[in-house]
Amino acid sequence: MCPGRQGRFSTELFARYQRSEKALVSALMEMYVQGVSTRRVKAITEELCGYEFSASAVSAINVKMDEELQRFMSRRLEEPYPYIIMDARYERVRENGVGQSRAVLITLG
């Protein structure tokens, strides 16, 4: 046994790498949600960390994320959650003989 170590073992180093790995997987999932191609994901991971995820590894992460998302979307809600979604699109309209762009409001509740 080395003097000064007194048989203690610290996991700080491993905890730091676990956080980094979670952050990387989170970034991979975000790329998937944003529609980044598998080829681009491989290039990004190679550039960032010197490791290239295979297409099958990226697909496996995506499958896991899809399963978690499906579980989240189909969970039972304990109370009602009223909501309203509003958006607008612009259309050309003629008012008093003049063409103008006007917002058409779209509301869903």
All heavy atoms as an XYZ file, in Angstrom:
874
protein
N       0.847     -1.179      0.000
C       0.000      0.000      0.000
C       0.886      1.234      0.000
O       1.851      1.309      0.721
C      -0.909     -0.034      1.228
C      -1.812      1.163      1.282
S      -2.880      1.149      2.727
C      -4.258      0.305      2.058
N       0.533      2.198     -0.794
C       1.313      3.431     -0.890
C       1.090      4.278      0.344
O      -0.040      4.406      0.808
C       0.891      4.241     -2.101
S       1.193      3.441     -3.658
N       2.172      4.858      0.891
C       1.976      5.758      2.031
C       1.162      6.971      1.595
O       1.302      7.470      0.504
C       3.398      6.152      2.432
C       4.311      5.632      1.386
C       3.547      4.727      0.499
N       0.307      7.427      2.452
C      -0.501      8.600      2.169
C      -1.854      8.262      1.544
O      -2.761      9.047      1.595
N      -1.992      7.092      0.965
C      -3.277      6.728      0.351
C      -4.229      6.171      1.380
O      -5.419      6.333      1.275
C      -3.069      5.695     -0.755
C      -2.493      6.337     -1.991
C      -2.513      5.428     -3.152
N      -3.888      5.139     -3.546
C      -4.214      4.307     -4.487
N      -3.286      3.656     -5.137
N      -5.455      4.090     -4.809
N      -3.723      5.450      2.325
C      -4.501      4.888      3.430
C      -5.697      4.081      2.945
O      -6.742      4.053      3.579
C      -4.941      5.994      4.391
C      -3.767      6.708      5.003
C      -4.090      8.110      5.429
O      -5.209      8.580      5.246
N      -3.098      8.802      5.949
N      -5.557      3.460      1.788
C      -6.578      2.544      1.300
C      -7.864      3.188      0.836
O      -8.841      2.509      0.596
N      -7.902      4.499      0.689
C      -9.126      5.171      0.234
C      -9.139      5.261     -1.280
O      -8.112      5.437     -1.910
C      -9.226      6.562      0.834
C      -9.720      6.505      2.265
C      -9.874      7.874      2.790
N      -8.654      8.089      3.577
C      -8.308      9.211      4.134
N      -9.030     10.264      3.986
N      -7.216      9.319      4.840
N     -10.322      5.215     -1.821
C     -10.490      5.267     -3.273
C     -11.503      6.354     -3.593
O     -12.579      6.394     -3.009
C     -10.976      3.904     -3.782
C     -11.219      3.875     -5.253
C     -10.157      3.864     -6.150
C     -12.508      3.868     -5.763
C     -10.378      3.831     -7.512
C     -12.725      3.842     -7.129
C     -11.657      3.818     -7.996
N     -11.159      7.238     -4.493
C     -12.059      8.330     -4.845
C     -12.660      8.090     -6.219
O     -11.973      7.692     -7.146
C     -11.285      9.651     -4.855
O     -12.116     10.672     -5.335
N     -13.946      8.323     -6.325
C     -14.635      8.134     -7.600
C     -14.887      9.455     -8.316
O     -15.651      9.494     -9.277
C     -15.984      7.415     -7.386
O     -16.780      8.220     -6.534
C     -15.794      6.047     -6.794
N     -14.271     10.546     -7.852
C     -14.501     11.851     -8.471
C     -14.227     11.817     -9.968
O     -14.988     12.365    -10.756
C     -13.602     12.904     -7.833
C     -14.038     13.340     -6.461
C     -13.079     14.352     -5.870
O     -12.291     14.956     -6.637
O     -13.124     14.546     -4.657
N     -13.134     11.178    -10.344
C     -12.767     11.117    -11.750
C     -13.852     10.415    -12.556
O     -14.277     10.887    -13.601
C     -11.429     10.393    -11.916
C     -10.908     10.256    -13.341
C     -10.591     11.639    -13.909
C      -9.666      9.399    -13.357
N     -14.351      9.292    -12.045
C     -15.376      8.548    -12.760
C     -16.681      9.331    -12.823
O     -17.367      9.322    -13.840
C     -15.610      7.188    -12.102
C     -14.410      6.288    -12.201
C     -13.714      5.923    -11.060
C     -13.968      5.838    -13.431
C     -12.606      5.114    -11.146
C     -12.850      5.026    -13.525
C     -12.162      4.661    -12.383
N     -17.031     10.021    -11.745
C     -18.259     10.820    -11.734
C     -18.193     11.910    -12.795
O     -19.165     12.176    -13.493
C     -18.476     11.431    -10.351
N     -17.003     12.535    -12.937
C     -16.846     13.582    -13.944
C     -17.058     13.018    -15.339
O     -17.735     13.603    -16.162
C     -15.466     14.224    -13.816
C     -15.286     15.382    -14.773
C     -13.995     16.127    -14.554
N     -12.866     15.231    -14.722
C     -11.795     15.217    -13.937
N     -11.710     16.038    -12.925
N     -10.816     14.381    -14.161
N     -16.499     11.833    -15.622
C     -16.671     11.233    -16.940
C     -18.106     10.785    -17.171
O     -18.606     10.853    -18.283
C     -15.694     10.074    -17.139
C     -14.292     10.559    -17.399
C     -13.261     10.262    -16.527
C     -14.003     11.347    -18.508
C     -11.977     10.723    -16.749
C     -12.721     11.815    -18.747
C     -11.711     11.498    -17.869
O     -10.446     11.961    -18.093
N     -18.793     10.349    -16.119
C     -20.195      9.965    -16.284
C     -21.035     11.175    -16.657
O     -21.924     11.084    -17.496
C     -20.723      9.317    -15.001
C     -20.216      7.909    -14.801
C     -20.644      7.321    -13.485
O     -21.019      8.031    -12.550
N     -20.587      6.012    -13.384
N     -20.741     12.327    -16.035
C     -21.467     13.558    -16.398
C     -21.182     13.932    -17.843
O     -22.071     14.339    -18.578
C     -21.085     14.697    -15.458
C     -21.718     14.603    -14.089
C     -21.555     15.895    -13.301
N     -20.181     16.308    -13.143
C     -19.367     15.951    -12.154
N     -19.804     15.139    -11.216
N     -18.131     16.406    -12.094
N     -19.923     13.800    -18.258
C     -19.553     14.123    -19.634
C     -20.257     13.203    -20.612
O     -20.720     13.629    -21.656
C     -18.037     14.020    -19.827
O     -17.383     14.972    -19.030
N     -20.322     11.915    -20.255
C     -20.985     10.954    -21.141
C     -22.471     11.279    -21.257
O     -23.035     11.249    -22.351
C     -20.804      9.535    -20.595
C     -21.430      8.480    -21.487
C     -21.290      7.083    -20.916
O     -20.476      6.870    -20.008
O     -22.010      6.199    -21.407
N     -23.112     11.628    -20.138
C     -24.527     12.000    -20.181
C     -24.735     13.234    -21.045
O     -25.692     13.313    -21.802
C     -25.060     12.242    -18.772
C     -25.265     10.983    -17.974
C     -25.774     11.289    -16.587
C     -25.896     10.015    -15.766
N     -26.317     10.291    -14.396
N     -23.828     14.200    -20.940
C     -23.931     15.414    -21.746
C     -23.778     15.082    -23.226
O     -24.488     15.634    -24.074
C     -22.877     16.431    -21.314
N     -22.863     14.169    -23.557
C     -22.657     13.782    -24.945
C     -23.888     13.071    -25.499
O     -24.345     13.375    -26.602
C     -21.422     12.886    -25.076
C     -21.094     12.416    -26.481
C     -20.847     13.605    -27.413
C     -19.882     11.499    -26.464
N     -24.441     12.151    -24.729
C     -25.650     11.442    -25.177
C     -26.797     12.437    -25.329
O     -27.562     12.368    -26.295
C     -26.015     10.294    -24.207
C     -27.386      9.727    -24.519
C     -24.957      9.196    -24.277
N     -26.893     13.395    -24.409
C     -27.926     14.423    -24.517
C     -27.748     15.233    -25.796
O     -28.719     15.550    -26.492
C     -27.867     15.330    -23.290
O     -28.807     16.347    -23.391
N     -26.509     15.575    -26.114
C     -26.234     16.323    -27.346
C     -26.585     15.491    -28.573
O     -27.134     16.016    -29.547
C     -24.767     16.746    -27.394
N     -26.292     14.196    -28.530
C     -26.650     13.316    -29.650
C     -28.168     13.284    -29.841
O     -28.662     13.339    -30.972
C     -26.126     11.896    -29.411
C     -24.627     11.708    -29.524
C     -24.234     10.309    -29.066
C     -24.156     11.942    -30.947
N     -28.901     13.221    -28.728
C     -30.362     13.209    -28.822
C     -30.879     14.529    -29.380
O     -31.799     14.549    -30.187
C     -30.979     12.901    -27.457
C     -30.770     11.457    -27.047
S     -31.774     10.916    -25.661
C     -30.990     11.713    -24.291
N     -30.278     15.632    -28.970
C     -30.692     16.938    -29.483
C     -30.442     17.025    -30.985
O     -31.266     17.555    -31.725
C     -29.958     18.059    -28.743
C     -30.331     19.445    -29.204
C     -31.770     19.832    -28.915
O     -32.380     19.271    -27.989
O     -32.288     20.702    -29.629
N     -29.305     16.495    -31.430
C     -29.018     16.493    -32.869
C     -30.079     15.692    -33.619
O     -30.543     16.086    -34.688
C     -27.621     15.933    -33.139
C     -26.509     16.897    -32.798
S     -24.892     16.303    -33.329
C     -24.348     15.450    -31.857
N     -30.499     14.571    -33.033
C     -31.535     13.735    -33.643
C     -32.841     14.515    -33.765
O     -33.470     14.544    -34.822
C     -31.740     12.478    -32.804
C     -32.940     11.653    -33.198
C     -32.967     10.952    -34.397
C     -34.046     11.579    -32.369
C     -34.066     10.190    -34.753
C     -35.150     10.821    -32.712
C     -35.155     10.134    -33.906
O     -36.247      9.390    -34.255
N     -33.233     15.190    -32.681
C     -34.470     15.965    -32.673
C     -34.415     17.075    -33.719
O     -35.405     17.372    -34.379
C     -34.741     16.547    -31.262
C     -35.840     17.582    -31.283
C     -35.073     15.427    -30.294
N     -33.241     17.682    -33.881
C     -33.084     18.777    -34.835
C     -32.937     18.283    -36.271
O     -32.835     19.082    -37.194
C     -31.870     19.636    -34.455
C     -32.020     20.350    -33.129
C     -33.165     21.346    -33.128
O     -33.487     21.950    -34.140
N     -33.801     21.497    -31.983
N     -32.900     16.963    -36.471
C     -32.855     16.414    -37.823
C     -31.465     16.337    -38.430
O     -31.319     16.255    -39.648
N     -30.430     16.351    -37.593
C     -29.063     16.245    -38.101
C     -28.851     14.823    -38.615
O     -29.228     13.857    -37.962
C     -28.033     16.585    -36.993
C     -26.612     16.422    -37.486
C     -28.266     17.994    -36.481
N     -28.255     14.693    -39.773
C     -28.054     13.369    -40.376
C     -27.057     12.545    -39.579
O     -26.197     13.084    -38.867
C     -27.546     13.510    -41.813
O     -26.211     13.984    -41.808
N     -27.174     11.230    -39.699
C     -26.251     10.317    -39.022
C     -24.820     10.595    -39.449
O     -23.903     10.587    -38.628
C     -26.624      8.856    -39.349
O     -27.986      8.646    -38.990
C     -25.764      7.881    -38.579
N     -24.619     10.868    -40.713
C     -23.273     11.170    -41.221
C     -22.704     12.408    -40.534
O     -21.551     12.450    -40.135
C     -23.321     11.367    -42.730
C     -21.960     11.719    -43.336
C     -22.032     11.931    -44.821
N     -22.441     10.693    -45.465
C     -23.185     10.629    -46.555
N     -23.592     11.736    -47.133
N     -23.515      9.481    -47.079
N     -23.540     13.422    -40.372
C     -23.083     14.660    -39.729
C     -22.807     14.427    -38.243
O     -21.855     14.965    -37.696
C     -24.147     15.750    -39.916
C     -23.712     17.094    -39.414
C     -22.648     17.714    -40.313
N     -22.198     18.957    -39.719
C     -20.939     19.272    -39.508
N     -19.983     18.446    -39.865
N     -20.617     20.399    -38.941
N     -23.643     13.627    -37.578
C     -23.421     13.295    -36.167
C     -22.069     12.618    -36.000
O     -21.304     12.944    -35.094
C     -24.550     12.395    -35.610
C     -24.188     11.839    -34.238
C     -25.854     13.169    -35.536
N     -21.751     11.689    -36.894
C     -20.458     10.999    -36.830
C     -19.317     11.989    -36.976
O     -18.331     11.940    -36.241
C     -20.385      9.923    -37.920
C     -21.261      8.720    -37.644
C     -21.376      7.792    -38.823
C     -20.064      7.140    -39.156
N     -20.185      6.121    -40.202
N     -19.454     12.926    -37.904
C     -18.406     13.931    -38.123
C     -18.249     14.842    -36.910
O     -17.131     15.158    -36.500
C     -18.722     14.751    -39.371
N     -19.376     15.252    -36.319
C     -19.334     16.141    -35.160
C     -18.675     15.450    -33.968
O     -17.820     16.027    -33.300
C     -20.753     16.634    -34.796
C     -21.261     17.598    -35.873
C     -20.772     17.307    -33.421
C     -22.733     17.928    -35.766
N     -19.070     14.212    -33.681
C     -18.487     13.508    -32.534
C     -17.003     13.240    -32.749
O     -16.218     13.328    -31.811
C     -19.220     12.193    -32.238
O     -19.241     11.379    -33.416
C     -20.627     12.451    -31.752
N     -16.619     12.949    -33.981
C     -15.201     12.736    -34.281
C     -14.415     14.014    -34.024
O     -13.348     14.002    -33.414
C     -15.035     12.289    -35.738
C     -13.600     12.183    -36.201
C     -12.853     11.021    -35.593
O     -13.485     10.038    -35.196
O     -11.617     11.119    -35.501
N     -14.990     15.135    -34.455
C     -14.309     16.422    -34.291
C     -14.241     16.854    -32.824
O     -13.219     17.357    -32.357
C     -15.048     17.482    -35.113
C     -14.320     18.796    -35.225
C     -15.045     19.731    -36.182
O     -15.441     19.298    -37.280
O     -15.219     20.895    -35.808
N     -15.326     16.641    -32.080
C     -15.379     17.101    -30.688
C     -14.554     16.252    -29.726
O     -13.877     16.776    -28.862
C     -16.828     17.125    -30.191
C     -17.694     18.255    -30.701
C     -19.115     18.094    -30.185
C     -17.133     19.592    -30.272
N     -14.672     14.933    -29.860
C     -14.052     14.101    -28.837
C     -13.141     13.020    -29.392
O     -12.682     12.160    -28.649
C     -15.116     13.487    -27.942
S     -16.337     12.524    -28.819
N     -12.896     13.034    -30.685
C     -11.983     12.053    -31.249
C     -12.572     10.661    -31.325
O     -11.862      9.698    -31.554
N     -13.876     10.548    -31.107
C     -14.538      9.251    -31.161
C     -15.688      9.327    -32.142
O     -16.474     10.271    -32.106
C     -15.062      8.852    -29.779
C     -15.749      7.517    -29.775
C     -15.016      6.342    -29.770
C     -17.130      7.428    -29.809
C     -15.641      5.115    -29.788
C     -17.773      6.209    -29.826
C     -17.017      5.058    -29.808
O     -17.648      3.835    -29.843
N     -15.787      8.356    -32.998
C     -16.846      8.336    -33.995
C     -17.896      7.317    -33.588
O     -17.595      6.144    -33.412
C     -16.261      7.955    -35.351
C     -17.270      7.933    -36.469
C     -16.618      7.567    -37.781
O     -15.804      8.352    -38.268
O     -16.938      6.476    -38.293
N     -19.125      7.771    -33.393
C     -20.222      6.860    -33.103
C     -20.673      6.220    -34.407
O     -20.854      6.908    -35.409
C     -21.410      7.609    -32.479
C     -21.219      7.933    -31.039
C     -20.501      9.048    -30.647
C     -21.757      7.119    -30.060
C     -20.330      9.350    -29.318
C     -21.582      7.413    -28.721
C     -20.865      8.535    -28.350
N     -20.872      4.931    -34.376
C     -21.348      4.246    -35.574
C     -22.808      4.618    -35.813
O     -23.506      5.075    -34.905
C     -21.232      2.736    -35.396
O     -22.126      2.286    -34.396
N     -23.259      4.381    -37.028
C     -24.660      4.660    -37.356
C     -25.573      3.825    -36.471
O     -26.626      4.294    -36.030
C     -24.918      4.364    -38.832
N     -25.175      2.591    -36.171
C     -26.018      1.733    -35.330
C     -26.073      2.247    -33.891
O     -27.105      2.147    -33.241
C     -25.526      0.278    -35.369
O     -24.216      0.182    -34.857
N     -24.965      2.835    -33.390
C     -24.972      3.398    -32.039
C     -25.896      4.607    -31.973
O     -26.671      4.762    -31.027
C     -23.559      3.787    -31.617
N     -25.832      5.464    -32.991
C     -26.712      6.632    -33.042
C     -28.166      6.167    -33.143
O     -29.044      6.679    -32.452
C     -26.344      7.562    -34.222
C     -27.360      8.677    -34.383
C     -24.950      8.138    -34.017
N     -28.411      5.161    -33.963
C     -29.774      4.630    -34.104
C     -30.279      4.050    -32.789
O     -31.444      4.234    -32.432
C     -29.819      3.552    -35.186
O     -29.570      4.126    -36.441
N     -29.411      3.340    -32.058
C     -29.814      2.762    -30.772
C     -30.188      3.861    -29.781
O     -31.175      3.734    -29.042
C     -28.694      1.899    -30.210
N     -29.435      4.945    -29.765
C     -29.759      6.080    -28.889
C     -31.098      6.681    -29.304
O     -31.937      7.012    -28.465
C     -28.634      7.128    -28.929
C     -27.380      6.574    -28.248
C     -29.074      8.438    -28.265
C     -26.139      7.412    -28.448
N     -31.320      6.793    -30.609
C     -32.572      7.364    -31.111
C     -33.765      6.488    -30.746
O     -34.826      6.997    -30.392
C     -32.500      7.565    -32.619
C     -31.479      8.616    -32.998
O     -31.057      9.412    -32.167
N     -31.061      8.618    -34.243
N     -33.592      5.161    -30.829
C     -34.675      4.243    -30.465
C     -35.014      4.418    -28.991
O     -36.185      4.494    -28.612
C     -34.286      2.783    -30.778
C     -35.223      1.800    -30.102
C     -34.274      2.551    -32.282
N     -33.981      4.506    -28.150
C     -34.206      4.702    -26.714
C     -34.938      6.010    -26.459
O     -35.871      6.070    -25.664
C     -32.879      4.678    -25.963
C     -33.044      4.823    -24.478
C     -31.712      4.764    -23.766
C     -31.930      4.968    -22.275
N     -30.708      5.030    -21.523
N     -34.535      7.061    -27.163
C     -35.187      8.347    -26.989
C     -36.641      8.284    -27.452
O     -37.529      8.824    -26.795
C     -34.452      9.436    -27.755
C     -34.962     10.814    -27.384
S     -34.030     12.123    -28.126
C     -34.900     12.280    -29.660
N     -36.901      7.616    -28.577
C     -38.278      7.472    -29.059
C     -39.142      6.735    -28.039
O     -40.297      7.103    -27.810
C     -38.301      6.726    -30.397
C     -37.838      7.593    -31.552
O     -37.829      8.835    -31.414
O     -37.475      7.024    -32.605
N     -38.573      5.698    -27.403
C     -39.315      4.946    -26.391
C     -39.634      5.823    -25.193
O     -40.758      5.817    -24.678
C     -38.513      3.716    -25.948
C     -38.407      2.644    -27.005
C     -37.387      1.566    -26.672
O     -36.686      1.683    -25.631
O     -37.291      0.607    -27.450
N     -38.651      6.606    -24.744
C     -38.873      7.497    -23.606
C     -39.902      8.573    -23.952
O     -40.759      8.907    -23.131
C     -37.562      8.140    -23.172
C     -36.618      7.171    -22.497
C     -35.316      7.822    -22.074
O     -35.315      9.044    -21.809
O     -34.306      7.109    -22.002
N     -39.832      9.097    -25.156
C     -40.790     10.108    -25.590
C     -42.198      9.524    -25.654
O     -43.157     10.155    -25.208
C     -40.389     10.669    -26.958
C     -41.284     11.750    -27.524
C     -41.335     12.966    -26.599
C     -40.802     12.159    -28.905
N     -42.323      8.315    -26.165
C     -43.633      7.667    -26.237
C     -44.206      7.433    -24.842
O     -45.388      7.676    -24.605
C     -43.533      6.327    -26.993
C     -44.867      5.654    -27.204
C     -45.845      6.518    -27.964
O     -45.504      7.218    -28.908
N     -47.095      6.505    -27.555
N     -43.345      7.001    -23.906
C     -43.773      6.813    -22.519
C     -44.257      8.136    -21.918
O     -45.282      8.194    -21.253
C     -42.606      6.249    -21.697
C     -42.944      5.042    -20.885
C     -41.839      4.490    -20.008
N     -40.478      4.887    -20.243
C     -39.618      4.252    -21.060
N     -40.010      3.199    -21.733
N     -38.388      4.669    -21.188
N     -43.508      9.207    -22.186
C     -43.879     10.519    -21.671
C     -45.216     10.977    -22.261
O     -46.088     11.471    -21.539
C     -42.780     11.538    -21.999
C     -43.121     12.944    -21.609
C     -42.992     13.365    -20.299
C     -43.572     13.856    -22.558
C     -43.308     14.667    -19.930
C     -43.887     15.148    -22.200
C     -43.754     15.560    -20.889
N     -45.387     10.815    -23.566
C     -46.605     11.296    -24.229
C     -47.840     10.493    -23.837
O     -48.952     11.014    -23.879
C     -46.417     11.266    -25.746
C     -45.451     12.314    -26.213
S     -45.183     12.450    -28.013
C     -46.012     11.113    -28.748
N     -47.673      9.234    -23.456
C     -48.836      8.405    -23.140
C     -49.074      8.272    -21.633
O     -49.951      7.524    -21.220
C     -48.676      7.024    -23.779
O     -47.520      6.382    -23.275
N     -48.297      9.016    -20.819
C     -48.489      8.936    -19.373
C     -49.839      9.523    -18.992
O     -50.398     10.356    -19.698
C     -47.358      9.656    -18.638
C     -47.499     11.158    -18.650
C     -46.244     11.849    -18.173
N     -46.406     13.262    -18.023
C     -46.506     14.140    -19.011
N     -46.472     13.721    -20.259
N     -46.637     15.422    -18.774
N     -50.350      9.110    -17.878
C     -51.627      9.595    -17.379
C     -51.408     10.898    -16.623
O     -50.547     10.984    -15.756
C     -52.225      8.545    -16.455
C     -53.648      8.763    -16.136
C     -54.319      7.392    -15.950
N     -55.703      7.489    -15.630
C     -56.653      7.781    -16.501
N     -56.340      8.012    -17.738
N     -57.899      7.846    -16.145
N     -52.182     11.908    -16.949
C     -52.097     13.191    -16.252
C     -53.025     13.161    -15.049
O     -54.154     12.688    -15.141
C     -52.465     14.339    -17.181
C     -51.566     14.520    -18.407
C     -52.101     15.630    -19.287
C     -50.137     14.797    -17.987
N     -52.551     13.681    -13.931
C     -53.324     13.654    -12.689
C     -54.397     14.740    -12.636
O     -55.370     14.612    -11.917
C     -52.381     13.796    -11.494
C     -51.348     12.681    -11.402
C     -51.984     11.303    -11.245
O     -52.982     11.179    -10.511
O     -51.484     10.355    -11.874
N     -54.208     15.819    -13.367
C     -55.169     16.922    -13.355
C     -55.244     17.518    -14.753
O     -54.346     17.322    -15.568
C     -54.754     17.992    -12.335
C     -53.361     18.548    -12.584
C     -52.903     19.456    -11.470
O     -52.525     18.956    -10.411
O     -52.925     20.687    -11.694
N     -56.316     18.245    -15.065
C     -56.421     18.847    -16.398
C     -55.412     19.980    -16.578
O     -55.094     20.698    -15.622
C     -57.855     19.373    -16.461
C     -58.301     19.471    -15.046
C     -57.496     18.487    -14.237
N     -54.911     20.110    -17.766
C     -53.963     21.168    -18.110
C     -54.509     21.956    -19.292
O     -54.253     21.618    -20.442
C     -52.588     20.588    -18.470
C     -51.847     20.040    -17.292
C     -51.993     18.715    -16.910
C     -51.010     20.859    -16.555
C     -51.312     18.217    -15.816
C     -50.322     20.369    -15.460
C     -50.481     19.045    -15.100
O     -49.807     18.565    -14.026
N     -55.302     23.001    -19.022
C     -55.809     23.798    -20.144
C     -54.656     24.548    -20.816
O     -53.698     24.964    -20.157
C     -56.786     24.772    -19.479
C     -56.397     24.795    -18.053
C     -55.716     23.489    -17.733
N     -54.744     24.674    -22.112
C     -53.698     25.387    -22.839
C     -54.281     26.020    -24.085
O     -55.361     25.667    -24.542
C     -52.546     24.452    -23.225
C     -52.948     23.334    -24.139
C     -52.882     23.484    -25.520
C     -53.418     22.126    -23.635
C     -53.268     22.469    -26.366
C     -53.794     21.096    -24.486
C     -53.716     21.279    -25.841
O     -54.095     20.269    -26.682
N     -53.542     26.978    -24.593
C     -53.917     27.630    -25.834
C     -52.643     27.798    -26.664
O     -51.588     28.136    -26.135
C     -54.608     28.990    -25.584
C     -55.133     29.572    -26.886
C     -53.686     29.954    -24.891
C     -56.079     30.735    -26.693
N     -52.747     27.486    -27.928
C     -51.619     27.630    -28.849
C     -52.019     28.693    -29.865
O     -53.084     28.613    -30.463
C     -51.309     26.305    -29.566
C     -50.927     25.231    -28.547
C     -50.201     26.504    -30.598
C     -50.809     23.846    -29.143
N     -51.153     29.674    -30.028
C     -51.434     30.738    -30.988
C     -50.268     30.859    -31.961
O     -49.112     30.709    -31.580
C     -51.648     32.074    -30.274
C     -52.861     32.063    -29.358
S     -53.147     33.649    -28.573
C     -53.768     34.580    -29.960
N     -50.611     31.106    -33.203
C     -49.604     31.297    -34.238
C     -50.195     32.258    -35.265
O     -51.355     32.619    -35.195
C     -49.251     29.953    -34.877
C     -47.911     29.993    -35.600
O     -47.288     31.071    -35.667
O     -47.480     28.942    -36.104
N     -49.391     32.660    -36.194
C     -49.879     33.551    -37.249
C     -49.148     33.249    -38.545
O     -48.022     32.766    -38.539
C     -49.667     35.009    -36.860
N     -49.822     33.484    -39.625
C     -49.186     33.439    -40.937
C     -49.585     34.715    -41.655
O     -50.617     35.305    -41.372
C     -49.567     32.186    -41.718
C     -51.043     32.067    -42.006
C     -51.398     30.842    -42.789
N     -51.005     31.012    -44.168
C     -50.819     30.017    -45.010
N     -51.007     28.793    -44.628
N     -50.461     30.242    -46.243
N     -48.761     35.148    -42.547
C     -49.022     36.407    -43.241
C     -49.523     36.132    -44.648
O     -48.992     35.290    -45.359
C     -47.758     37.276    -43.263
C     -47.480     37.876    -41.910
C     -46.793     37.162    -40.947
C     -47.958     39.145    -41.596
C     -46.569     37.703    -39.690
C     -47.735     39.696    -40.348
C     -47.045     38.971    -39.397
O     -46.833     39.520    -38.161
N     -50.584     36.850    -45.006
C     -51.207     36.725    -46.318
C     -51.311     38.110    -46.940
O     -51.507     39.103    -46.248
C     -52.609     36.116    -46.200
C     -52.652     34.721    -45.634
C     -52.119     33.679    -46.587
O     -52.097     33.931    -47.814
O     -51.715     32.605    -46.120
N     -51.175     38.152    -48.273
C     -51.381     39.408    -48.999
C     -52.884     39.623    -49.144
O     -53.610     38.732    -49.567
C     -50.764     39.360    -50.389
C     -49.284     39.277    -50.454
C     -48.511     40.532    -50.258
N     -48.706     41.595    -51.218
C     -48.348     42.839    -50.939
N     -47.827     43.139    -49.780
N     -48.516     43.778    -51.825
N     -53.349     40.803    -48.742
C     -54.766     41.156    -48.882
C     -54.856     42.534    -49.521
O     -53.912     43.319    -49.489
C     -55.505     41.159    -47.512
C     -55.524     39.784    -46.904
C     -54.905     42.169    -46.562
N     -55.999     42.801    -50.133
C     -56.231     44.106    -50.748
C     -57.234     44.848    -49.880
O     -58.341     44.388    -49.654
C     -56.759     43.932    -52.159
C     -56.933     45.236    -52.900
C     -57.226     45.023    -54.368
N     -56.147     44.373    -55.084
C     -55.049     44.979    -55.551
N     -54.900     46.273    -55.358
N     -54.134     44.328    -56.211
N     -56.820     46.005    -49.382
C     -57.697     46.874    -48.598
C     -57.700     48.253    -49.240
O     -56.630     48.842    -49.446
C     -57.207     46.990    -47.150
C     -57.403     45.737    -46.332
C     -56.979     45.929    -44.880
O     -56.585     47.046    -44.489
O     -57.050     44.940    -44.148
N     -58.888     48.723    -49.580
C     -59.042     50.042    -50.222
C     -58.177     50.144    -51.481
O     -57.541     51.164    -51.734
C     -58.708     51.182    -49.245
C     -59.606     51.181    -48.031
O     -60.784     50.838    -48.128
N     -59.063     51.549    -46.891
N     -58.118     49.050    -52.224
C     -57.384     49.045    -53.482
C     -55.871     48.929    -53.328
O     -55.147     49.026    -54.311
N     -55.387     48.718    -52.102
C     -53.937     48.624    -51.860
C     -53.610     47.243    -51.314
O     -54.223     46.783    -50.349
C     -53.476     49.712    -50.853
C     -51.986     49.595    -50.584
C     -53.848     51.094    -51.347
N     -52.635     46.564    -51.934
C     -52.192     45.265    -51.444
C     -51.308     45.420    -50.218
O     -50.378     46.219    -50.201
N     -51.646     44.673    -49.184
C     -50.861     44.723    -47.948
C     -50.701     43.321    -47.385
O     -51.489     42.430    -47.659
C     -51.584     45.595    -46.897
C     -51.776     47.015    -47.300
C     -52.513     47.792    -46.212
O     -52.805     47.282    -45.146
N     -52.831     49.049    -46.510
N     -49.680     43.161    -46.568
C     -49.470     41.895    -45.862
C     -50.130     41.990    -44.501
O     -49.880     42.920    -43.738
C     -47.959     41.653    -45.700
O     -47.743     40.419    -45.081
N     -51.003     41.037    -44.201
C     -51.728     41.034    -42.911
C     -51.552     39.680    -42.228
O     -51.528     38.640    -42.878
C     -53.221     41.275    -43.122
C     -53.552     42.627    -43.604
C     -53.438     43.599    -42.493
N     -53.885     44.911    -42.983
C     -53.713     46.006    -42.326
N     -53.111     45.977    -41.165
N     -54.092     47.143    -42.835
N     -51.478     39.727    -40.902
C     -51.379     38.495    -40.114
C     -52.735     37.834    -40.013
O     -53.740     38.482    -39.749
C     -50.842     38.806    -38.733
N     -52.756     36.542    -40.226
C     -53.946     35.725    -39.991
C     -53.639     34.924    -38.732
O     -52.729     34.099    -38.710
C     -54.248     34.778    -41.173
C     -55.438     33.917    -40.859
C     -54.429     35.575    -42.444
N     -54.361     35.197    -37.649
C     -54.106     34.514    -36.382
C     -54.764     33.144    -36.375
O     -55.898     32.989    -36.804
C     -54.634     35.353    -35.212
C     -53.985     36.722    -35.039
C     -54.648     37.475    -33.891
C     -52.489     36.577    -34.782
N     -54.015     32.178    -35.875
C     -54.487     30.806    -35.764
C     -54.430     30.431    -34.288
O     -53.391     30.584    -33.645
C     -53.601     29.856    -36.588
C     -53.583     30.322    -38.043
C     -54.077     28.414    -36.459
C     -52.448     29.758    -38.848
N     -55.549     29.990    -33.738
C     -55.620     29.680    -32.315
C     -56.182     28.285    -32.127
O     -57.161     27.899    -32.765
C     -56.514     30.700    -31.588
O     -56.051     32.007    -31.878
C     -56.499     30.478    -30.093
N     -55.565     27.540    -31.223
C     -56.016     26.192    -30.890
C     -56.039     26.096    -29.375
O     -55.086     26.486    -28.701
C     -55.064     25.150    -31.483
C     -55.305     23.698    -31.128
C     -56.596     23.227    -31.764
C     -54.144     22.856    -31.596
N     -57.122     25.608    -28.816
C     -57.185     25.544    -27.348
C     -57.896     24.309    -26.890
O     -58.493     23.575    -27.621
